[in-house]
């Protein structure tokens, strides 16, 4: 019985690691999207200032 419990714990740890990896990938994707949005906003601001006030 004890051996079975130990095996379950090991499997659970492995599963947890896999889930964490997936979460990290999602976070990286979100960060990339945010960076792209920021770059677009900066470009729009530059165009707006240059064209409107110049």
PDB file of N, CA, C and O in Angstrom, chain B, residues numbered from 101:
ATOM      1  N   UNK B 101       0.843  -1.207   0.000  1.00  0.00           N
ATOM      2  CA  UNK B 101       0.000   0.000   0.000  1.00  0.00           C
ATOM      3  C   UNK B 101       0.877   1.254   0.000  1.00  0.00           C
ATOM      4  O   UNK B 101       0.613   2.203  -0.739  1.00  0.00           O
ATOM      5  N   UNK B 102       1.898   1.253   0.816  1.00  0.00           N
ATOM      6  CA  UNK B 102       2.762   2.438   0.894  1.00  0.00           C
ATOM      7  C   UNK B 102       3.410   2.714  -0.460  1.00  0.00           C
ATOM      8  O   UNK B 102       3.511   3.865  -0.885  1.00  0.00           O
ATOM      9  N   UNK B 103       3.846   1.653  -1.134  1.00  0.00           N
ATOM     10  CA  UNK B 103       4.500   1.833  -2.431  1.00  0.00           C
ATOM     11  C   UNK B 103       3.539   2.489  -3.418  1.00  0.00           C
ATOM     12  O   UNK B 103       3.933   3.379  -4.172  1.00  0.00           O
ATOM     13  N   UNK B 104       2.286   2.055  -3.414  1.00  0.00           N
ATOM     14  CA  UNK B 104       1.305   2.629  -4.342  1.00  0.00           C
ATOM     15  C   UNK B 104       1.147   4.122  -4.074  1.00  0.00           C
ATOM     16  O   UNK B 104       1.088   4.913  -5.015  1.00  0.00           O
ATOM     17  N   UNK B 105       1.079   4.511  -2.823  1.00  0.00           N
ATOM     18  CA  UNK B 105       0.916   5.929  -2.494  1.00  0.00           C
ATOM     19  C   UNK B 105       2.107   6.729  -3.008  1.00  0.00           C
ATOM     20  O   UNK B 105       1.934   7.818  -3.554  1.00  0.00           O
ATOM     21  N   UNK B 106       3.311   6.196  -2.837  1.00  0.00           N
ATOM     22  CA  UNK B 106       4.505   6.908  -3.297  1.00  0.00           C
ATOM     23  C   UNK B 106       4.447   7.099  -4.809  1.00  0.00           C
ATOM     24  O   UNK B 106       4.788   8.167  -5.315  1.00  0.00           O
ATOM     25  N   UNK B 107       4.016   6.064  -5.529  1.00  0.00           N
ATOM     26  CA  UNK B 107       3.934   6.168  -6.986  1.00  0.00           C
ATOM     27  C   UNK B 107       2.947   7.265  -7.370  1.00  0.00           C
ATOM     28  O   UNK B 107       3.215   8.053  -8.277  1.00  0.00           O
ATOM     29  N   UNK B 108       1.818   7.319  -6.690  1.00  0.00           N
ATOM     30  CA  UNK B 108       0.814   8.344  -7.004  1.00  0.00           C
ATOM     31  C   UNK B 108       1.412   9.736  -6.782  1.00  0.00           C
ATOM     32  O   UNK B 108       1.197  10.640  -7.589  1.00  0.00           O
ATOM     33  N   UNK B 109       2.155   9.904  -5.703  1.00  0.00           N
ATOM     34  CA  UNK B 109       2.751  11.213  -5.419  1.00  0.00           C
ATOM     35  C   UNK B 109       3.706  11.607  -6.534  1.00  0.00           C
ATOM     36  O   UNK B 109       3.698  12.750  -6.991  1.00  0.00           O
ATOM     37  N   UNK B 110       4.535  10.651  -6.974  1.00  0.00           N
ATOM     38  CA  UNK B 110       5.488  10.954  -8.041  1.00  0.00           C
ATOM     39  C   UNK B 110       4.741  11.359  -9.305  1.00  0.00           C
ATOM     40  O   UNK B 110       5.114  12.328  -9.966  1.00  0.00           O
ATOM     41  N   UNK B 111       3.694  10.624  -9.640  1.00  0.00           N
ATOM     42  CA  UNK B 111       2.925  10.953 -10.842  1.00  0.00           C
ATOM     43  C   UNK B 111       2.306  12.340 -10.698  1.00  0.00           C
ATOM     44  O   UNK B 111       2.290  13.116 -11.653  1.00  0.00           O
ATOM     45  N   UNK B 112       1.803  12.649  -9.519  1.00  0.00           N
ATOM     46  CA  UNK B 112       1.188  13.952  -9.296  1.00  0.00           C
ATOM     47  C   UNK B 112       2.198  15.069  -9.498  1.00  0.00           C
ATOM     48  O   UNK B 112       1.877  16.098 -10.092  1.00  0.00           O
ATOM     49  N   UNK B 113       3.417  14.873  -9.008  1.00  0.00           N
ATOM     50  CA  UNK B 113       4.447  15.904  -9.176  1.00  0.00           C
ATOM     51  C   UNK B 113       4.742  16.120 -10.654  1.00  0.00           C
ATOM     52  O   UNK B 113       4.869  17.256 -11.112  1.00  0.00           O
ATOM     53  N   UNK B 114       4.852  15.020 -11.397  1.00  0.00           N
ATOM     54  CA  UNK B 114       5.144  15.146 -12.829  1.00  0.00           C
ATOM     55  C   UNK B 114       4.009  15.911 -13.516  1.00  0.00           C
ATOM     56  O   UNK B 114       4.264  16.794 -14.334  1.00  0.00           O
ATOM     57  N   UNK B 115       2.768  15.578 -13.189  1.00  0.00           N
ATOM     58  CA  UNK B 115       1.629  16.255 -13.804  1.00  0.00           C
ATOM     59  C   UNK B 115       1.649  17.739 -13.471  1.00  0.00           C
ATOM     60  O   UNK B 115       1.357  18.573 -14.328  1.00  0.00           O
ATOM     61  N   UNK B 116       1.992  18.073 -12.227  1.00  0.00           N
ATOM     62  CA  UNK B 116       2.044  19.476 -11.830  1.00  0.00           C
ATOM     63  C   UNK B 116       3.078  20.233 -12.640  1.00  0.00           C
ATOM     64  O   UNK B 116       2.843  21.369 -13.052  1.00  0.00           O
ATOM     65  N   UNK B 117       4.224  19.604 -12.868  1.00  0.00           N
ATOM     66  CA  UNK B 117       5.270  20.276 -13.644  1.00  0.00           C
ATOM     67  C   UNK B 117       4.768  20.573 -15.050  1.00  0.00           C
ATOM     68  O   UNK B 117       5.015  21.649 -15.593  1.00  0.00           O
ATOM     69  N   UNK B 118       4.057  19.606 -15.637  1.00  0.00           N
ATOM     70  CA  UNK B 118       3.556  19.809 -17.000  1.00  0.00           C
ATOM     71  C   UNK B 118       2.590  20.990 -17.018  1.00  0.00           C
ATOM     72  O   UNK B 118       2.649  21.832 -17.914  1.00  0.00           O
ATOM     73  N   UNK B 119       1.705  21.051 -16.032  1.00  0.00           N
ATOM     74  CA  UNK B 119       0.731  22.141 -15.996  1.00  0.00           C
ATOM     75  C   UNK B 119       1.452  23.480 -15.848  1.00  0.00           C
ATOM     76  O   UNK B 119       1.093  24.456 -16.507  1.00  0.00           O
ATOM     77  N   UNK B 120       2.459  23.527 -14.994  1.00  0.00           N
ATOM     78  CA  UNK B 120       3.197  24.779 -14.804  1.00  0.00           C
ATOM     79  C   UNK B 120       3.834  25.215 -16.119  1.00  0.00           C
ATOM     80  O   UNK B 120       3.824  26.400 -16.455  1.00  0.00           O
ATOM     81  N   UNK B 121       4.386  24.263 -16.861  1.00  0.00           N
ATOM     82  CA  UNK B 121       5.018  24.598 -18.132  1.00  0.00           C
ATOM     83  C   UNK B 121       4.014  25.230 -19.079  1.00  0.00           C
ATOM     84  O   UNK B 121       4.327  26.205 -19.763  1.00  0.00           O
ATOM     85  N   UNK B 122       2.803  24.675 -19.121  1.00  0.00           N
ATOM     86  CA  UNK B 122       1.787  25.234 -20.016  1.00  0.00           C
ATOM     87  C   UNK B 122       1.451  26.654 -19.587  1.00  0.00           C
ATOM     88  O   UNK B 122       1.307  27.538 -20.431  1.00  0.00           O
ATOM     89  N   UNK B 123       1.327  26.878 -18.298  1.00  0.00           N
ATOM     90  CA  UNK B 123       0.990  28.222 -17.815  1.00  0.00           C
ATOM     91  C   UNK B 123       2.085  29.207 -18.203  1.00  0.00           C
ATOM     92  O   UNK B 123       1.798  30.331 -18.615  1.00  0.00           O
ATOM     93  N   UNK B 124       3.338  28.787 -18.072  1.00  0.00           N
ATOM     94  CA  UNK B 124       4.445  29.684 -18.415  1.00  0.00           C
ATOM     95  C   UNK B 124       4.370  30.062 -19.886  1.00  0.00           C
ATOM     96  O   UNK B 124       4.595  31.219 -20.242  1.00  0.00           O
ATOM     97  N   UNK B 125       4.054  29.093 -20.746  1.00  0.00           N
ATOM     98  CA  UNK B 125       3.969  29.383 -22.176  1.00  0.00           C
ATOM     99  C   UNK B 125       2.875  30.418 -22.421  1.00  0.00           C
ATOM    100  O   UNK B 125       3.065  31.348 -23.205  1.00  0.00           O
ATOM    101  N   UNK B 126       1.732  30.263 -21.754  1.00  0.00           N
ATOM    102  CA  UNK B 126       0.638  31.214 -21.951  1.00  0.00           C
ATOM    103  C   UNK B 126       1.077  32.604 -21.509  1.00  0.00           C
ATOM    104  O   UNK B 126       0.787  33.590 -22.187  1.00  0.00           O
ATOM    105  N   UNK B 127       1.767  32.691 -20.386  1.00  0.00           N
ATOM    106  CA  UNK B 127       2.217  34.000 -19.895  1.00  0.00           C
ATOM    107  C   UNK B 127       3.158  34.647 -20.903  1.00  0.00           C
ATOM    108  O   UNK B 127       3.068  35.847 -21.161  1.00  0.00           O
ATOM    109  N   UNK B 128       4.063  33.852 -21.471  1.00  0.00           N
ATOM    110  CA  UNK B 128       5.009  34.404 -22.444  1.00  0.00           C
ATOM    111  C   UNK B 128       4.243  34.957 -23.641  1.00  0.00           C
ATOM    112  O   UNK B 128       4.567  36.034 -24.142  1.00  0.00           O
ATOM    113  N   UNK B 129       3.233  34.228 -24.101  1.00  0.00           N
ATOM    114  CA  UNK B 129       2.458  34.693 -25.257  1.00  0.00           C
ATOM    115  C   UNK B 129       1.772  36.011 -24.920  1.00  0.00           C
ATOM    116  O   UNK B 129       1.763  36.930 -25.738  1.00  0.00           O
ATOM    117  N   UNK B 130       1.203  36.110 -23.731  1.00  0.00           N
ATOM    118  CA  UNK B 130       0.516  37.341 -23.339  1.00  0.00           C
ATOM    119  C   UNK B 130       1.509  38.498 -23.304  1.00  0.00           C
ATOM    120  O   UNK B 130       1.196  39.596 -23.765  1.00  0.00           O
ATOM    121  N   UNK B 131       2.698  38.264 -22.763  1.00  0.00           N
ATOM    122  CA  UNK B 131       3.698  39.333 -22.689  1.00  0.00           C
ATOM    123  C   UNK B 131       4.064  39.803 -24.089  1.00  0.00           C
ATOM    124  O   UNK B 131       4.199  41.003 -24.325  1.00  0.00           O
ATOM    125  N   UNK B 132       4.225  38.869 -25.019  1.00  0.00           N
ATOM    126  CA  UNK B 132       4.578  39.245 -26.387  1.00  0.00           C
ATOM    127  C   UNK B 132       3.467  40.110 -26.981  1.00  0.00           C
ATOM    128  O   UNK B 132       3.748  41.114 -27.636  1.00  0.00           O
ATOM    129  N   UNK B 133       2.215  39.730 -26.757  1.00  0.00           N
ATOM    130  CA  UNK B 133       1.099  40.506 -27.304  1.00  0.00           C
ATOM    131  C   UNK B 133       1.115  41.912 -26.715  1.00  0.00           C
ATOM    132  O   UNK B 133       0.913  42.886 -27.439  1.00  0.00           O
ATOM    133  N   UNK B 134       1.352  42.029 -25.421  1.00  0.00           N
ATOM    134  CA  UNK B 134       1.368  43.346 -24.781  1.00  0.00           C
ATOM    135  C   UNK B 134       2.479  44.204 -25.384  1.00  0.00           C
ATOM    136  O   UNK B 134       2.277  45.389 -25.648  1.00  0.00           O
ATOM    137  N   UNK B 135       3.645  43.608 -25.600  1.00  0.00           N
ATOM    138  CA  UNK B 135       4.757  44.373 -26.162  1.00  0.00           C
ATOM    139  C   UNK B 135       4.381  44.884 -27.548  1.00  0.00           C
ATOM    140  O   UNK B 135       4.672  46.031 -27.886  1.00  0.00           O
ATOM    141  N   UNK B 136       3.738  44.043 -28.349  1.00  0.00           N
ATOM    142  CA  UNK B 136       3.346  44.460 -29.699  1.00  0.00           C
ATOM    143  C   UNK B 136       2.364  45.623 -29.611  1.00  0.00           C
ATOM    144  O   UNK B 136       2.475  46.591 -30.364  1.00  0.00           O
ATOM    145  N   UNK B 137       1.409  45.529 -28.700  1.00  0.00           N
ATOM    146  CA  UNK B 137       0.422  46.605 -28.560  1.00  0.00           C
ATOM    147  C   UNK B 137       1.122  47.903 -28.163  1.00  0.00           C
ATOM    148  O   UNK B 137       0.802  48.965 -28.697  1.00  0.00           O
ATOM    149  N   UNK B 138       2.065  47.827 -27.239  1.00  0.00           N
ATOM    150  CA  UNK B 138       2.771  49.035 -26.798  1.00  0.00           C
ATOM    151  C   UNK B 138       3.518  49.657 -27.973  1.00  0.00           C
ATOM    152  O   UNK B 138       3.505  50.877 -28.137  1.00  0.00           O
ATOM    153  N   UNK B 139       4.163  48.838 -28.784  1.00  0.00           N
ATOM    154  CA  UNK B 139       4.902  49.365 -29.928  1.00  0.00           C
ATOM    155  C   UNK B 139       3.941  50.076 -30.877  1.00  0.00           C
ATOM    156  O   UNK B 139       4.256  51.152 -31.387  1.00  0.00           O
ATOM    157  N   UNK B 140       2.780  49.486 -31.115  1.00  0.00           N
ATOM    158  CA  UNK B 140       1.812  50.107 -32.023  1.00  0.00           C
ATOM    159  C   UNK B 140       1.356  51.446 -31.455  1.00  0.00           C
ATOM    160  O   UNK B 140       1.248  52.426 -32.193  1.00  0.00           O
ATOM    161  N   UNK B 141       1.089  51.496 -30.159  1.00  0.00           N
ATOM    162  CA  UNK B 141       0.639  52.746 -29.545  1.00  0.00           C
ATOM    163  C   UNK B 141       1.717  53.816 -29.693  1.00  0.00           C
ATOM    164  O   UNK B 141       1.412  54.967 -30.006  1.00  0.00           O
ATOM    165  N   UNK B 142       2.969  53.444 -29.469  1.00  0.00           N
ATOM    166  CA  UNK B 142       4.052  54.425 -29.580  1.00  0.00           C
ATOM    167  C   UNK B 142       4.112  54.973 -31.000  1.00  0.00           C
ATOM    168  O   UNK B 142       4.290  56.176 -31.193  1.00  0.00           O
ATOM    169  N   UNK B 143       3.967  54.108 -31.989  1.00  0.00           N
ATOM    170  CA  UNK B 143       4.017  54.556 -33.379  1.00  0.00           C
ATOM    171  C   UNK B 143       2.865  55.526 -33.645  1.00  0.00           C
ATOM    172  O   UNK B 143       3.055  56.551 -34.300  1.00  0.00           O
ATOM    173  N   UNK B 144       1.675  55.205 -33.141  1.00  0.00           N
ATOM    174  CA  UNK B 144       0.521  56.074 -33.368  1.00  0.00           C
ATOM    175  C   UNK B 144       0.762  57.435 -32.723  1.00  0.00           C
ATOM    176  O   UNK B 144       0.446  58.466 -33.316  1.00  0.00           O
ATOM    177  N   UNK B 145       1.316  57.445 -31.514  1.00  0.00           N
ATOM    178  CA  UNK B 145       1.571  58.714 -30.830  1.00  0.00           C
ATOM    179  C   UNK B 145       2.555  59.553 -31.635  1.00  0.00           C
ATOM    180  O   UNK B 145       2.356  60.757 -31.799  1.00  0.00           O
ATOM    181  N   UNK B 146       3.605  58.931 -32.132  1.00  0.00           N
ATOM    182  CA  UNK B 146       4.605  59.673 -32.905  1.00  0.00           C
ATOM    183  C   UNK B 146       3.952  60.282 -34.143  1.00  0.00           C
ATOM    184  O   UNK B 146       4.192  61.446 -34.462  1.00  0.00           O
ATOM    185  N   UNK B 147       3.136  59.508 -34.832  1.00  0.00           N
ATOM    186  CA  UNK B 147       2.485  60.010 -36.042  1.00  0.00           C
ATOM    187  C   UNK B 147       1.536  61.152 -35.681  1.00  0.00           C
ATOM    188  O   UNK B 147       1.485  62.168 -36.374  1.00  0.00           O
ATOM    189  N   UNK B 148       0.788  60.980 -34.592  1.00  0.00           N
ATOM    190  CA  UNK B 148      -0.187  61.992 -34.201  1.00  0.00           C
ATOM    191  C   UNK B 148       0.504  63.305 -33.858  1.00  0.00           C
ATOM    192  O   UNK B 148       0.077  64.362 -34.323  1.00  0.00           O
ATOM    193  N   UNK B 149       1.553  63.259 -33.062  1.00  0.00           N
ATOM    194  CA  UNK B 149       2.257  64.478 -32.659  1.00  0.00           C
ATOM    195  C   UNK B 149       2.889  65.141 -33.883  1.00  0.00           C
ATOM    196  O   UNK B 149       2.790  66.355 -34.056  1.00  0.00           O
ATOM    197  N   UNK B 150       3.531  64.351 -34.719  1.00  0.00           N
ATOM    198  CA  UNK B 150       4.231  64.919 -35.869  1.00  0.00           C
ATOM    199  C   UNK B 150       3.255  65.568 -36.838  1.00  0.00           C
ATOM    200  O   UNK B 150       3.531  66.652 -37.351  1.00  0.00           O
ATOM    201  N   UNK B 151       2.121  64.928 -37.100  1.00  0.00           N
ATOM    202  CA  UNK B 151       1.198  65.450 -38.106  1.00  0.00           C
ATOM    203  C   UNK B 151       0.330  66.564 -37.555  1.00  0.00           C
ATOM    204  O   UNK B 151       0.104  67.555 -38.249  1.00  0.00           O
ATOM    205  N   UNK B 152      -0.165  66.438 -36.329  1.00  0.00           N
ATOM    206  CA  UNK B 152      -1.151  67.386 -35.812  1.00  0.00           C
ATOM    207  C   UNK B 152      -0.515  68.677 -35.340  1.00  0.00           C
ATOM    208  O   UNK B 152      -1.037  69.753 -35.631  1.00  0.00           O
ATOM    209  N   UNK B 153       0.602  68.606 -34.618  1.00  0.00           N
ATOM    210  CA  UNK B 153       1.154  69.798 -33.971  1.00  0.00           C
ATOM    211  C   UNK B 153       2.298  70.405 -34.775  1.00  0.00           C
ATOM    212  O   UNK B 153       2.658  71.566 -34.580  1.00  0.00           O
ATOM    213  N   UNK B 154       2.869  69.606 -35.682  1.00  0.00           N
ATOM    214  CA  UNK B 154       4.095  70.058 -36.333  1.00  0.00           C
ATOM    215  C   UNK B 154       3.873  71.302 -37.139  1.00  0.00           C
ATOM    216  O   UNK B 154       4.808  71.815 -37.753  1.00  0.00           O
TER     217      UNK B 154
END
